[in-house]
């Protein structure tokens, strides 16, 4: 397992896919800050930039990474070679999950750094002392990562089940669209109050961190829901991958 993790870290350090996604997120988030300033939609202080990673549009790029970085390894023989060397299939899958989590962490970090610095330049940083902000930033960035774990599990599962980059990206986008549609339905349904069902969806947590900073129950519920979203596809994938015929 240790050797597989080292290989994944090396591949990530050389990955053009990850580099291009970082560049894309840097560009789009910078453009968004400038556009918001010109249109005067709202004022976001730099100290609150850490909360801007929680958008569903950003999450879709994780699916692109899963397709181009993970699923492509079935086509270029990377998975087959690992298995030919006698590597345990469960360890191979977990190594890919590890790379997916690192990717998500890096991409989220790019977003929050750009949002923090960019909004500080155009709107001002805010009144939070530097020492307090460091703790505030790290704590809420950790929450953001945990609340995005569901994507690591499902998108990696799609990559292993389809074994094709295009299908992985398509399935990932469909997954994101489905949970957004259901979430929107439960939030906006005019009849019986269905808003409690929103708490079953990961986006409820990563989009509402800033409104629940003192609500410990919110974070406990969020950890439980998002970890379940992470563990269920991992368990299913490991079980199925052990039975797959890899050519």
Secondary structure, DSSP 4 states (H G I P E B T S, - for coil): -HHHHHHHHHHHHH-HHHHHHHHHHHHHHHHHHHHHHHHT-----GGGGGGGG--HHHHHHHHHHIIIIIIHHHHTTHHHHHHHTT--HHHHHHHHHHHHHHHHHHHHHHHHHHHHHHHHHHH---S--HHHHHHHHHHHHHHHHHHTHHHHHHHHHHHHHH--HHHHHHHHHHHHHHHHHHHHHHHH-SSS--GGGGGGSHHHHHTSGGG-TT-HHHHHHHHHHHHHHHHHHHHHHHHHHTT----
